[in-house]
């Protein structure tokens, strides 16, 4: 099973990677940039597997570069908030 098959699994995966990045001293700005690169890759190369991913892909593909940065940052916040609960 791929981490992309289920949105909760995907968020857990991202949360674990985010924690590793923070533990290794990666700055918030670098994490946001990497998140945007991942968003670009996923939008171009990965077919959404569920409704949440379809919504994110549609939002990503309709956004300009600045809006994509905001979406990437928002996903980071979503993951952080999920880990806090």
FIKOLZA-1660 file (N, C-alpha, C; in steps of 0.1 Angstrom, whole numbers, plus 5000, padded with zeros to 4 digits):
% residues 85
   i   px   py   pz ch aa at
   1 5008 4988 5000  A  X  N
   1 5000 5000 5000  A  X CA
   1 5009 5012 5000  A  X  C
   2 5006 5022 4992  A  X  N
   2 5013 5034 4990  A  X CA
   2 5008 5044 5001  A  X  C
   3 5017 5053 5005  A  X  N
   3 5013 5064 5014  A  X CA
   3 5003 5073 5008  A  X  C
   4 5002 5073 4994  A  X  N
   4 4992 5081 4987  A  X CA
   4 4978 5076 4986  A  X  C
   5 4976 5063 4990  A  X  N
   5 4963 5057 4989  A  X CA
   5 4953 5063 4998  A  X  C
   6 4957 5067 5010  A  X  N
   6 4948 5072 5020  A  X CA
   6 4953 5085 5025  A  X  C
   7 4944 5095 5026  A  X  N
   7 4948 5109 5030  A  X CA
   7 4953 5109 5044  A  X  C
   8 4948 5102 5053  A  X  N
   8 4953 5102 5067  A  X CA
   8 4967 5096 5067  A  X  C
   9 4969 5086 5060  A  X  N
   9 4983 5080 5059  A  X CA
   9 4992 5089 5053  A  X  C
  10 4988 5097 5043  A  X  N
  10 4996 5107 5036  A  X CA
  10 5000 5118 5046  A  X  C
  11 4990 5123 5054  A  X  N
  11 4993 5133 5064  A  X CA
  11 5003 5128 5075  A  X  C
  12 5001 5115 5079  A  X  N
  12 5010 5109 5089  A  X CA
  12 5024 5109 5083  A  X  C
  13 5025 5104 5071  A  X  N
  13 5038 5104 5064  A  X CA
  13 5045 5117 5063  A  X  C
  14 5037 5127 5059  A  X  N
  14 5042 5141 5059  A  X CA
  14 5046 5146 5072  A  X  C
  15 5038 5143 5082  A  X  N
  15 5041 5147 5096  A  X CA
  15 5054 5141 5101  A  X  C
  16 5057 5128 5098  A  X  N
  16 5069 5122 5102  A  X CA
  16 5081 5129 5095  A  X  C
  17 5080 5132 5082  A  X  N
  17 5091 5138 5075  A  X CA
  17 5093 5152 5080  A  X  C
  18 5082 5159 5083  A  X  N
  18 5083 5173 5088  A  X CA
  18 5091 5172 5102  A  X  C
  19 5088 5163 5110  A  X  N
  19 5094 5162 5123  A  X CA
  19 5109 5159 5121  A  X  C
  20 5113 5150 5112  A  X  N
  20 5127 5147 5109  A  X CA
  20 5134 5160 5104  A  X  C
  21 5127 5167 5096  A  X  N
  21 5134 5180 5091  A  X CA
  21 5136 5190 5102  A  X  C
  22 5126 5191 5111  A  X  N
  22 5128 5200 5122  A  X CA
  22 5139 5195 5131  A  X  C
  23 5139 5182 5134  A  X  N
  23 5149 5177 5143  A  X CA
  23 5163 5179 5137  A  X  C
  24 5164 5180 5124  A  X  N
  24 5177 5182 5118  A  X CA
  24 5180 5196 5115  A  X  C
  25 5172 5205 5121  A  X  N
  25 5175 5220 5120  A  X CA
  25 5171 5227 5107  A  X  C
  26 5162 5220 5099  A  X  N
  26 5158 5227 5087  A  X CA
  26 5149 5238 5090  A  X  C
  27 5151 5250 5083  A  X  N
  27 5143 5262 5086  A  X CA
  27 5129 5260 5080  A  X  C
  28 5120 5268 5085  A  X  N
  28 5106 5268 5080  A  X CA
  28 5106 5272 5065  A  X  C
  29 5114 5282 5062  A  X  N
  29 5114 5286 5048  A  X CA
  29 5118 5275 5038  A  X  C
  30 5129 5267 5042  A  X  N
  30 5133 5256 5034  A  X CA
  30 5122 5246 5033  A  X  C
  31 5116 5243 5044  A  X  N
  31 5105 5233 5044  A  X CA
  31 5094 5237 5035  A  X  C
  32 5090 5250 5035  A  X  N
  32 5080 5255 5026  A  X CA
  32 5084 5254 5012  A  X  C
  33 5096 5257 5009  A  X  N
  33 5101 5255 4995  A  X CA
  33 5101 5241 4990  A  X  C
  34 5105 5232 4999  A  X  N
  34 5104 5217 4995  A  X CA
  34 5090 5213 4994  A  X  C
  35 5081 5217 5002  A  X  N
  35 5067 5214 5001  A  X CA
  35 5061 5218 4988  A  X  C
  36 5065 5230 4983  A  X  N
  36 5061 5235 4970  A  X CA
  36 5066 5226 4959  A  X  C
  37 5079 5222 4960  A  X  N
  37 5084 5214 4950  A  X CA
  37 5077 5200 4949  A  X  C
  38 5074 5195 4961  A  X  N
  38 5066 5182 4961  A  X CA
  38 5053 5184 4955  A  X  C
  39 5046 5195 4958  A  X  N
  39 5033 5198 4952  A  X CA
  39 5034 5199 4937  A  X  C
  40 5045 5205 4932  A  X  N
  40 5047 5206 4917  A  X CA
  40 5048 5192 4911  A  X  C
  41 5056 5184 4918  A  X  N
  41 5059 5170 4913  A  X CA
  41 5046 5162 4913  A  X  C
  42 5039 5162 4925  A  X  N
  42 5027 5154 4926  A  X CA
  42 5016 5159 4915  A  X  C
  43 5015 5172 4913  A  X  N
  43 5005 5177 4904  A  X CA
  43 5008 5172 4889  A  X  C
  44 5021 5172 4886  A  X  N
  44 5025 5168 4873  A  X CA
  44 5026 5153 4870  A  X  C
  45 5028 5145 4881  A  X  N
  45 5032 5131 4879  A  X CA
  45 5023 5121 4886  A  X  C
  46 5015 5125 4895  A  X  N
  46 5007 5115 4903  A  X CA
  46 4992 5117 4902  A  X  C
  47 4985 5107 4898  A  X  N
  47 4971 5108 4897  A  X CA
  47 4965 5107 4911  A  X  C
  48 4956 5117 4915  A  X  N
  48 4950 5117 4928  A  X CA
  48 4942 5104 4930  A  X  C
  49 4943 5098 4942  A  X  N
  49 4937 5086 4946  A  X CA
  49 4925 5087 4955  A  X  C
  50 4922 5099 4959  A  X  N
  50 4910 5101 4967  A  X CA
  50 4905 5115 4966  A  X  C
  51 4894 5118 4971  A  X  N
  51 4888 5131 4970  A  X CA
  51 4896 5143 4975  A  X  C
  52 4903 5140 4986  A  X  N
  52 4911 5151 4992  A  X CA
  52 4923 5154 4983  A  X  C
  53 4929 5144 4977  A  X  N
  53 4940 5146 4968  A  X CA
  53 4935 5153 4955  A  X  C
  54 4923 5149 4951  A  X  N
  54 4917 5156 4939  A  X CA
  54 4915 5170 4941  A  X  C
  55 4910 5174 4953  A  X  N
  55 4908 5188 4956  A  X CA
  55 4921 5195 4957  A  X  C
  56 4931 5190 4963  A  X  N
  56 4944 5196 4964  A  X CA
  56 4950 5198 4950  A  X  C
  57 4949 5188 4942  A  X  N
  57 4954 5189 4928  A  X CA
  57 4947 5200 4920  A  X  C
  58 4934 5200 4921  A  X  N
  58 4926 5211 4914  A  X CA
  58 4930 5225 4919  A  X  C
  59 4931 5226 4933  A  X  N
  59 4936 5239 4938  A  X CA
  59 4950 5243 4933  A  X  C
  60 4959 5233 4934  A  X  N
  60 4973 5235 4930  A  X CA
  60 4973 5240 4915  A  X  C
  61 4966 5232 4906  A  X  N
  61 4966 5235 4892  A  X CA
  61 4960 5248 4888  A  X  C
  62 4951 5253 4897  A  X  N
  62 4944 5266 4894  A  X CA
  62 4951 5278 4900  A  X  C
  63 4962 5275 4908  A  X  N
  63 4969 5286 4916  A  X CA
  63 4981 5291 4908  A  X  C
  64 4984 5304 4910  A  X  N
  64 4997 5309 4905  A  X CA
  64 5008 5305 4915  A  X  C
  65 5020 5308 4912  A  X  N
  65 5032 5304 4920  A  X CA
  65 5030 5309 4935  A  X  C
  66 5026 5321 4937  A  X  N
  66 5025 5326 4951  A  X CA
  66 5014 5318 4958  A  X  C
  67 5003 5316 4952  A  X  N
  67 4992 5308 4958  A  X CA
  67 4996 5294 4961  A  X  C
  68 5005 5288 4952  A  X  N
  68 5010 5275 4955  A  X CA
  68 5019 5275 4967  A  X  C
  69 5026 5285 4969  A  X  N
  69 5035 5286 4981  A  X CA
  69 5026 5286 4993  A  X  C
  70 5015 5294 4993  A  X  N
  70 5005 5294 5004  A  X CA
  70 4999 5280 5006  A  X  C
  71 4995 5273 4996  A  X  N
  71 4990 5260 4997  A  X CA
  71 5000 5251 5004  A  X  C
  72 5012 5251 4999  A  X  N
  72 5023 5243 5005  A  X CA
  72 5024 5246 5020  A  X  C
  73 5025 5259 5023  A  X  N
  73 5026 5263 5037  A  X CA
  73 5014 5258 5045  A  X  C
  74 5002 5259 5039  A  X  N
  74 4990 5255 5046  A  X CA
  74 4990 5240 5049  A  X  C
  75 4995 5232 5039  A  X  N
  75 4996 5218 5041  A  X CA
  75 5006 5215 5053  A  X  C
  76 5016 5222 5054  A  X  N
  76 5026 5220 5065  A  X CA
  76 5018 5223 5078  A  X  C
  77 5011 5234 5079  A  X  N
  77 5003 5238 5091  A  X CA
  77 4993 5227 5094  A  X  C
  78 4986 5222 5084  A  X  N
  78 4976 5211 5086  A  X CA
  78 4983 5199 5092  A  X  C
  79 4994 5195 5087  A  X  N
  79 5002 5184 5093  A  X CA
  79 5006 5186 5107  A  X  C
  80 5011 5198 5109  A  X  N
  80 5016 5202 5123  A  X CA
  80 5004 5202 5133  A  X  C
  81 4993 5207 5129  A  X  N
  81 4981 5207 5137  A  X CA
  81 4975 5193 5140  A  X  C
  82 4976 5185 5130  A  X  N
  82 4972 5171 5131  A  X CA
  82 4980 5163 5141  A  X  C
  83 4994 5166 5141  A  X  N
  83 5003 5160 5150  A  X CA
  83 5001 5165 5165  A  X  C
  84 4996 5177 5166  A  X  N
  84 4994 5183 5179  A  X CA
  84 4982 5177 5187  A  X  C
  85 4972 5171 5179  A  X  N
  85 4960 5166 5185  A  X CA
  85 4961 5152 5189  A  X  C
% end
